């Protein structure tokens, strides 16, 4: 293999390892037995669970059933992350991932934070299945999904949340409400949701800045076209997520991992590897865009 081919293989392996590795880790570490103890009467099955007979759903919806499902998910994601699944076989982890997310959705959980990873995994698996998993094309697909997700979130907030979502009192209410959650974010020593809610001026400052963040989200796909904008976008989105963690106890760290990896390695203005393995200098022709994932349509970030 040529040096360029080796570099391309490593780029693709890194992206695949991050996406499927994080999904596998989340499957292994999340509270599976707790999900299995929820009352079945609360379940409102969505696809593909709605296609299963009641006996199969009841068997899965037990502590042992959920642990087994998560174990299979984690093992398949690990195999994908390590490059053991190639071609159409990369679609295999998507099946237990879909079933697991369907269980959560059937109990009313939205799961915005992992949407980017799930859609990124689907994009990588789809490209692999059709034999088009070149590194640049794969990076473009994942970054495209990620930036479209931000854009749709901003557009939905603008269309359905204006003007209330940008009101200081509304932001104060969200901060006070989220500060009561029993989660690791509220236990952080720098979490200040309650103090923010009691402040007179800080909610107003955030209310003034929130429309700017919304416009930045709507403009996210421009990342595919401009390196300079991509770096500024990454800085702004990172600041927004960190501020959400401190004030609202919400942290989409998965999005930040993907955005940082893809923006850092992929430049529309040059300096990247082409699909064919030929390198382009910083003054050479621009390469093709790239992609990423997150599709949330809530007016405010939600868990």
VEXNU-358169 format. One record per residue: residue number from 1; residue in three letters; x, y, z of N, C-alpha, C in turn. Coordinates in steps of 0.2 Angstrom, whole numbers. Layout:
> NUM,Ala,X,Y,Z,X,Y,Z,X,Y,Z;
...
// end
This chain:
> 1,Unk,4,-6,0,0,0,0,4,6,0;
> 2,Unk,3,11,-4,6,17,-4,5,21,2;
> 3,Unk,10,26,3,9,30,9,3,34,10;
> 4,Unk,0,36,4,-6,40,4,-12,35,5;
> 5,Unk,-11,29,3,-16,24,4,-17,22,11;
> 6,Unk,-11,22,14,-10,20,22,-13,26,26;
> 7,Unk,-12,32,24,-15,38,27,-23,38,27;
> 8,Unk,-25,36,21,-32,36,20,-35,30,24;
> 9,Unk,-32,25,24,-35,19,28,-35,21,36;
> 10,Unk,-30,24,38,-30,27,45,-35,32,46;
> 11,Unk,-36,36,42,-42,41,43,-48,38,43;
> 12,Unk,-50,33,39,-56,30,39,-57,26,45;
> 13,Unk,-51,22,47,-52,18,53,-53,23,60;
> 14,Unk,-50,29,60,-51,33,65,-58,35,66;
> 15,Unk,-61,37,60,-68,40,60,-73,34,62;
> 16,Unk,-72,28,59,-76,22,61,-75,20,68;
> 17,Unk,-68,21,71,-67,19,78,-70,23,83;
> 18,Unk,-70,30,81,-73,35,86,-81,34,86;
> 19,Unk,-84,34,80,-91,33,80,-94,27,83;
> 20,Unk,-91,21,81,-94,15,83,-91,13,90;
> 21,Unk,-85,16,92,-82,15,98,-86,18,104;
> 22,Unk,-88,25,102,-93,28,107,-99,25,108;
> 23,Unk,-102,23,102,-109,19,103,-108,13,107;
> 24,Unk,-103,9,106,-102,3,110,-101,5,117;
> 25,Unk,-97,10,119,-96,12,126,-102,14,129;
> 26,Unk,-107,18,125,-113,20,128,-117,14,130;
> 27,Unk,-118,9,125,-122,3,126,-120,-1,132;
> 28,Unk,-113,-1,133,-110,-5,138,-111,-2,145;
> 29,Unk,-111,5,145,-111,8,152,-117,11,154;
> 30,Unk,-122,12,149,-129,15,151,-133,10,156;
> 31,Unk,-137,13,160,-141,9,165,-146,4,162;
> 32,Unk,-144,-1,159,-148,-6,156,-153,-10,160;
> 33,Unk,-151,-12,166,-156,-15,171,-162,-10,173;
> 34,Unk,-160,-4,173,-166,1,175,-171,1,170;
> 35,Unk,-169,1,163,-174,1,158,-178,-6,158;
> 36,Unk,-175,-11,160,-179,-17,160,-184,-18,166;
> 37,Unk,-183,-13,171,-188,-13,177,-194,-9,176;
> 38,Unk,-194,-5,170,-199,-1,169,-206,-5,168;
> 39,Unk,-212,-2,170,-218,-6,169,-220,-7,162;
> 40,Unk,-221,-13,159,-223,-14,152,-229,-9,150;
> 41,Unk,-233,-8,155,-239,-4,153,-237,3,150;
> 42,Unk,-231,5,152,-229,12,150,-227,12,143;
> 43,Unk,-226,6,140,-222,6,133,-227,7,128;
> 44,Unk,-226,12,124,-229,13,118,-225,12,112;
> 45,Unk,-225,5,109,-220,3,105,-220,7,98;
> 46,Unk,-214,8,96,-212,11,90,-208,6,85;
> 47,Unk,-208,8,79,-204,3,75,-197,3,77;
> 48,Unk,-194,-4,77,-197,-10,75,-200,-14,80;
> 49,Unk,-201,-11,86,-204,-15,92,-211,-16,90;
> 50,Unk,-214,-12,87,-222,-13,85,-223,-19,81;
> 51,Unk,-217,-21,77,-218,-27,73,-217,-34,77;
> 52,Unk,-215,-33,83,-213,-39,87,-220,-42,90;
> 53,Unk,-220,-48,91,-226,-50,95,-225,-48,103;
> 54,Unk,-230,-48,106,-230,-46,113,-225,-50,117;
> 55,Unk,-225,-57,116,-221,-61,120,-213,-59,119;
> 56,Unk,-212,-58,113,-205,-56,111,-203,-49,115;
> 57,Unk,-207,-44,115,-206,-38,118,-205,-39,125;
> 58,Unk,-210,-43,128,-210,-44,135,-203,-48,137;
> 59,Unk,-201,-52,133,-194,-56,135,-188,-51,135;
> 60,Unk,-189,-46,130,-183,-42,129,-184,-36,135;
> 61,Unk,-190,-35,137,-190,-29,142,-190,-32,149;
> 62,Unk,-184,-35,150,-183,-37,157,-175,-35,158;
> 63,Unk,-173,-35,165,-166,-33,166,-161,-38,162;
> 64,Unk,-163,-45,162,-158,-49,158,-159,-48,151;
> 65,Unk,-165,-47,148,-166,-45,141,-162,-39,139;
> 66,Unk,-163,-34,142,-160,-27,141,-152,-28,141;
> 67,Unk,-150,-31,146,-142,-33,147,-140,-37,141;
> 68,Unk,-143,-42,139,-141,-46,133,-141,-42,127;
> 69,Unk,-146,-37,126,-147,-33,120,-141,-28,120;
> 70,Unk,-139,-25,126,-134,-20,126,-127,-24,125;
> 71,Unk,-127,-30,127,-120,-34,126,-119,-35,119;
> 72,Unk,-124,-38,116,-124,-39,108,-122,-32,105;
> 73,Unk,-125,-27,107,-124,-20,104,-117,-18,105;
> 74,Unk,-114,-19,111,-108,-17,112,-102,-21,109;
> 75,Unk,-104,-27,108,-99,-32,105,-99,-30,97;
> 76,Unk,-104,-29,94,-104,-28,87,-101,-21,86;
> 77,Unk,-103,-16,90,-100,-10,89,-92,-10,90;
> 78,Unk,-90,-14,95,-83,-15,96,-79,-18,89;
> 79,Unk,-83,-23,87,-80,-26,81,-80,-21,75;
> 80,Unk,-85,-17,74,-85,-12,69,-79,-7,70;
> 81,Unk,-79,-5,77,-74,0,78,-66,-2,77;
> 82,Unk,-65,-9,78,-59,-12,76,-58,-14,69;
> 83,Unk,-63,-12,65,-62,-14,58,-63,-21,56;
> 84,Unk,-66,-25,61,-68,-32,59,-74,-33,55;
> 85,Unk,-78,-28,54,-84,-28,50,-83,-24,44;
> 86,Unk,-83,-27,38,-82,-23,32,-88,-24,27;
> 87,Unk,-88,-20,23,-94,-20,18,-101,-20,21;
> 88,Unk,-105,-24,18,-112,-24,21,-112,-26,28;
> 89,Unk,-107,-30,31,-107,-32,38,-107,-26,43;
> 90,Unk,-105,-20,40,-105,-15,45,-112,-12,46;
> 91,Unk,-117,-15,43,-124,-14,44,-126,-17,51;
> 92,Unk,-123,-23,53,-125,-27,58,-126,-23,65;
> 93,Unk,-122,-19,67,-123,-16,73,-129,-11,73;
> 94,Unk,-131,-9,67,-137,-4,67,-143,-8,69;
> 95,Unk,-144,-14,69,-150,-18,71,-151,-18,78;
> 96,Unk,-146,-20,82,-147,-19,90,-148,-12,92;
> 97,Unk,-144,-8,89,-144,-1,90,-151,2,89;
> 98,Unk,-154,0,84,-161,3,82,-166,0,87;
> 99,Unk,-165,-6,89,-170,-9,94,-169,-6,100;
> 100,Unk,-163,-5,103,-162,-2,109,-165,5,109;
> 101,Unk,-163,9,104,-166,16,104,-174,16,104;
> 102,Unk,-176,11,100,-184,10,100,-187,9,107;
> 103,Unk,-183,5,111,-186,4,118,-186,11,121;
> 104,Unk,-180,15,121,-180,21,124,-186,26,122;
> 105,Unk,-186,26,115,-191,30,112,-198,28,114;
> 106,Unk,-199,22,115,-206,19,117,-208,21,124;
> 107,Unk,-203,23,128,-205,26,135,-204,33,135;
> 108,Unk,-204,36,129,-204,44,129,-197,47,129;
> 109,Unk,-192,43,129,-185,46,129,-183,49,122;
> 110,Unk,-181,55,121,-179,57,114,-172,56,112;
> 111,Unk,-167,57,117,-161,55,115,-157,59,110;
> 112,Unk,-158,66,111,-154,70,106,-147,69,106;
> 113,Unk,-144,68,112,-137,68,112,-133,63,108;
> 114,Unk,-137,57,107,-133,52,103,-136,52,96;
> 115,Unk,-140,56,94,-142,56,87,-137,57,82;
> 116,Unk,-132,61,83,-126,62,79,-123,56,78;
> 117,Unk,-121,52,83,-117,46,82,-121,41,78;
> 118,Unk,-128,40,80,-132,35,77,-132,37,69;
> 119,Unk,-134,43,67,-134,44,60,-127,44,57;
> 120,Unk,-122,46,60,-115,45,58,-114,38,56;
> 121,Unk,-116,33,61,-115,26,60,-118,23,54;
> 122,Unk,-125,26,53,-129,24,48,-126,26,41;
> 123,Unk,-123,32,41,-120,35,35,-113,30,33;
> 124,Unk,-109,29,38,-103,25,37,-105,18,35;
> 125,Unk,-110,15,38,-112,8,36,-115,8,29;
> 126,Unk,-119,13,27,-122,13,21,-117,14,15;
> 127,Unk,-112,18,16,-106,19,12,-102,13,11;
> 128,Unk,-101,10,17,-97,3,17,-101,-2,13;
> 129,Unk,-108,-2,14,-112,-8,10,-112,-7,3;
> 130,Unk,-111,-1,0,-111,0,-7,-104,1,-10;
> 131,Unk,-99,0,-6,-92,0,-8,-90,7,-9;
> 132,Unk,-93,12,-6,-90,19,-7,-87,22,-1;
> 133,Unk,-84,18,3,-82,21,10,-75,24,9;
> 134,Unk,-74,28,4,-67,32,4,-67,37,10;
> 135,Unk,-61,38,13,-61,42,19,-64,49,18;
> 136,Unk,-63,53,13,-65,59,12,-73,59,11;
> 137,Unk,-75,54,7,-83,54,6,-86,52,13;
> 138,Unk,-83,48,17,-86,46,24,-86,52,28;
> 139,Unk,-80,56,28,-80,61,33,-85,67,30;
> 140,Unk,-86,67,24,-91,72,21,-98,70,23;
> 141,Unk,-100,63,23,-106,61,25,-108,62,32;
> 142,Unk,-103,61,37,-104,62,44,-105,69,46;
> 143,Unk,-101,73,43,-101,80,44,-107,84,41;
> 144,Unk,-110,81,36,-116,84,33,-122,82,37;
> 145,Unk,-122,76,40,-128,75,44,-127,79,51;
> 146,Unk,-121,80,53,-121,84,59,-123,91,58;
> 147,Unk,-120,94,53,-122,101,52,-129,102,50;
> 148,Unk,-132,97,46,-139,98,45,-144,97,51;
> 149,Unk,-141,93,56,-145,93,62,-145,99,66;
> 150,Unk,-139,103,66,-139,109,69,-143,114,66;
> 151,Unk,-143,114,59,-147,119,55,-155,118,56;
> 152,Unk,-157,111,56,-164,110,57,-166,112,64;
> 153,Unk,-162,111,69,-163,113,76,-164,121,76;
> 154,Unk,-160,124,73,-160,132,74,-167,134,70;
> 155,Unk,-168,131,64,-174,133,60,-180,131,64;
> 156,Unk,-181,126,67,-186,124,71,-187,128,77;
> 157,Unk,-182,130,80,-182,135,86,-185,142,84;
> 158,Unk,-182,144,78,-184,150,75,-192,150,73;
> 159,Unk,-194,145,70,-201,145,68,-206,143,73;
> 160,Unk,-204,139,78,-209,137,83,-208,140,90;
> 161,Unk,-202,143,91,-200,145,98,-200,153,99;
> 162,Unk,-200,156,93,-200,163,93,-206,166,95;
> 163,Unk,-207,171,100,-201,175,103,-200,172,110;
> 164,Unk,-204,167,113,-204,165,120,-197,162,121;
> 165,Unk,-194,158,117,-188,154,118,-182,159,119;
> 166,Unk,-183,165,117,-177,170,118,-179,174,124;
> 167,Unk,-184,173,128,-185,177,133,-181,176,139;
> 168,Unk,-179,181,143,-174,179,149,-178,175,154;
> 169,Unk,-184,177,155,-188,173,160,-189,165,158;
> 170,Unk,-190,164,152,-190,157,150,-184,153,151;
> 171,Unk,-178,157,149,-171,154,150,-170,153,158;
> 172,Unk,-172,158,162,-172,157,169,-176,151,172;
> 173,Unk,-182,150,169,-186,144,171,-182,137,169;
> 174,Unk,-180,137,163,-176,131,161,-170,129,165;
> 175,Unk,-166,135,167,-161,134,171,-163,131,178;
> 176,Unk,-168,134,181,-170,132,188,-173,125,188;
> 177,Unk,-177,123,182,-179,116,182,-174,111,181;
> 178,Unk,-169,113,176,-164,108,175,-159,107,181;
> 179,Unk,-159,112,185,-154,111,191,-157,106,196;
> 180,Unk,-163,104,196,-166,99,200,-165,92,198;
> 181,Unk,-162,91,192,-161,84,189,-156,81,194;
> 182,Unk,-157,74,194,-152,70,198,-147,67,192;
> 183,Unk,-142,70,190,-138,68,185,-131,70,186;
> 184,Unk,-126,68,183,-119,70,184,-118,77,182;
> 185,Unk,-122,80,177,-120,87,175,-122,92,181;
> 186,Unk,-127,90,185,-129,95,190,-125,94,196;
> 187,Unk,-121,88,197,-116,87,202,-109,91,201;
> 188,Unk,-108,93,195,-102,96,194,-101,103,198;
> 189,Unk,-95,104,200,-94,109,205,-95,116,202;
> 190,Unk,-94,117,195,-96,123,192,-103,124,189;
> 191,Unk,-107,119,190,-114,119,188,-117,125,192;
> 192,Unk,-120,130,188,-123,136,192,-130,137,189;
> 193,Unk,-134,132,188,-141,133,185,-145,137,190;
> 194,Unk,-145,135,197,-149,138,202,-147,145,203;
> 195,Unk,-140,147,203,-138,153,204,-140,158,198;
> 196,Unk,-139,155,192,-141,158,186,-149,160,186;
> 197,Unk,-153,156,188,-160,157,188,-161,163,193;
> 198,Unk,-157,164,199,-158,169,204,-155,175,202;
> 199,Unk,-151,175,196,-148,182,194,-153,186,190;
> 200,Unk,-152,193,191,-156,197,187,-153,199,180;
> 201,Unk,-147,199,180,-144,201,173,-141,196,169;
> 202,Unk,-139,190,172,-136,185,167,-141,182,162;
> 203,Unk,-147,180,165,-152,178,160,-153,183,154;
> 204,Unk,-153,189,155,-154,194,150,-148,194,145;
> 205,Unk,-142,193,147,-136,192,143,-137,186,139;
> 206,Unk,-139,181,142,-140,174,138,-145,175,133;
> 207,Unk,-151,179,135,-156,180,130,-154,184,124;
> 208,Unk,-150,188,125,-147,192,119,-142,188,115;
> 209,Unk,-139,183,118,-134,179,114,-137,173,110;
> 210,Unk,-143,171,113,-146,165,110,-148,166,103;
> 211,Unk,-151,171,101,-152,172,94,-146,171,89;
> 212,Unk,-140,174,92,-134,173,88,-132,166,87;
> 213,Unk,-133,162,93,-132,155,92,-136,151,88;
> 214,Unk,-143,153,88,-147,150,83,-146,152,76;
> 215,Unk,-143,158,74,-141,159,67,-135,155,66;
> 216,Unk,-130,154,70,-125,150,69,-126,143,68;
> 217,Unk,-131,141,71,-134,134,70,-137,133,63;
> 218,Unk,-141,138,61,-144,138,54,-139,138,49;
> 219,Unk,-133,142,50,-128,142,45,-123,136,45;
> 220,Unk,-124,131,49,-119,126,50,-117,123,44;
> 221,Unk,-121,121,39,-119,118,33,-114,122,29;
> 222,Unk,-113,128,30,-107,132,27,-101,129,29;
> 223,Unk,-100,126,35,-94,122,37,-91,118,31;
> 224,Unk,-96,115,27,-94,111,21,-90,115,16;
> 225,Unk,-91,122,16,-88,126,10,-82,130,12;
> 226,Unk,-82,132,19,-77,137,21,-73,134,27;
> 227,Unk,-66,134,26,-62,132,32,-62,137,37;
> 228,Unk,-62,143,35,-62,149,40,-68,149,44;
> 229,Unk,-74,148,40,-80,148,44,-80,142,48;
> 230,Unk,-78,136,46,-78,130,50,-75,131,57;
> 231,Unk,-69,134,57,-65,135,63,-69,140,68;
> 232,Unk,-72,145,65,-76,150,69,-82,146,72;
> 233,Unk,-85,142,67,-91,139,69,-90,134,75;
> 234,Unk,-84,130,74,-82,125,80,-81,129,86;
> 235,Unk,-78,135,86,-77,138,92,-84,141,95;
> 236,Unk,-88,143,91,-94,146,94,-99,140,96;
> 237,Unk,-99,134,93,-103,129,95,-100,126,101;
> 238,Unk,-94,125,102,-91,123,108,-92,127,114;
> 239,Unk,-92,134,113,-94,138,118,-101,138,120;
> 240,Unk,-105,137,115,-113,136,117,-114,129,121;
> 241,Unk,-111,124,119,-112,118,123,-109,118,130;
> 242,Unk,-103,121,130,-100,122,137,-105,126,142;
> 243,Unk,-107,132,139,-112,136,142,-118,132,144;
> 244,Unk,-121,128,140,-127,124,141,-125,119,147;
> 245,Unk,-119,117,147,-117,112,153,-117,116,159;
> 246,Unk,-114,122,159,-114,126,166,-121,128,168;
> 247,Unk,-125,131,163,-131,134,165,-137,129,165;
> 248,Unk,-137,125,160,-143,121,159,-142,114,161;
> 249,Unk,-136,112,163,-135,105,165,-136,100,159;
> 250,Unk,-135,102,153,-135,98,146,-129,99,143;
> 251,Unk,-126,93,141,-120,93,137,-120,88,132;
> 252,Unk,-120,90,126,-120,86,120,-112,84,118;
> 253,Unk,-109,81,122,-102,80,121,-100,76,115;
> 254,Unk,-105,71,113,-104,67,107,-104,72,101;
> 255,Unk,-108,77,101,-107,82,95,-101,85,95;
> 256,Unk,-98,87,101,-92,91,101,-86,86,98;
> 257,Unk,-86,80,100,-81,75,98,-81,74,91;
> 258,Unk,-87,73,88,-87,73,80,-85,79,77;
> 259,Unk,-88,85,79,-86,91,76,-79,93,76;
> 260,Unk,-76,92,82,-69,93,83,-65,88,78;
> 261,Unk,-66,82,78,-62,77,74,-63,79,67;
> 262,Unk,-69,80,64,-70,81,57,-68,88,55;
> 263,Unk,-69,93,59,-67,100,57,-59,100,57;
> 264,Unk,-56,97,62,-49,97,62,-45,94,56;
> 265,Unk,-48,88,54,-45,84,49,-47,85,42;
> 266,Unk,-52,89,41,-55,90,34,-56,97,32;
> 267,Unk,-53,99,27,-53,106,25,-56,107,18;
> 268,Unk,-61,111,17,-64,112,10,-59,117,6;
> 269,Unk,-55,120,10,-50,125,6,-44,122,4;
> 270,Unk,-43,115,5,-37,112,3,-33,109,9;
> 271,Unk,-27,106,8,-23,103,13,-26,96,15;
> 272,Unk,-30,93,11,-33,86,13,-31,81,8;
> 273,Unk,-33,75,10,-32,69,5,-38,69,1;
> 274,Unk,-37,67,-6,-43,66,-10,-44,59,-9;
> 275,Unk,-50,57,-12,-52,50,-12,-48,45,-15;
> 276,Unk,-44,48,-20,-40,43,-24,-33,42,-21;
> 277,Unk,-32,46,-15,-26,46,-12,-21,51,-14;
> 278,Unk,-22,55,-19,-18,60,-21,-18,66,-16;
> 279,Unk,-13,69,-13,-13,74,-8,-13,81,-12;
> 280,Unk,-16,86,-9,-17,92,-11,-14,97,-7;
> 281,Unk,-10,102,-9,-7,107,-5,-12,112,-2;
> 282,Unk,-10,116,2,-14,121,5,-16,126,-1;
> 283,Unk,-12,127,-6,-14,131,-12,-17,128,-17;
> 284,Unk,-19,121,-16,-22,117,-22,-29,118,-22;
> 285,Unk,-32,114,-26,-40,115,-27,-43,112,-21;
> 286,Unk,-49,115,-20,-53,113,-14,-55,106,-15;
> 287,Unk,-55,103,-9,-58,96,-9,-65,96,-8;
> 288,Unk,-68,90,-9,-76,90,-8,-78,91,-1;
> 289,Unk,-84,93,1,-86,94,8,-86,88,12;
> 290,Unk,-89,89,18,-89,83,22,-95,83,27;
> 291,Unk,-96,79,31,-102,78,35,-102,76,42;
> 292,Unk,-107,76,45,-108,74,52,-115,74,54;
> 293,Unk,-117,73,61,-124,71,63,-126,74,69;
> 294,Unk,-132,76,69,-136,78,75,-143,80,72;
> 295,Unk,-148,77,74,-155,80,72,-159,80,78;
> 296,Unk,-159,86,81,-164,87,86,-169,93,84;
> 297,Unk,-175,93,86,-180,98,83,-183,101,90;
> 298,Unk,-179,101,95,-182,104,101,-180,112,101;
> 299,Unk,-184,116,104,-183,123,104,-177,124,109;
> 300,Unk,-176,120,114,-170,121,118,-167,114,119;
> 301,Unk,-160,114,120,-157,107,121,-161,103,126;
> 302,Unk,-162,97,125,-165,93,130,-162,86,130;
> 303,Unk,-163,82,135,-160,76,137,-163,71,133;
// end
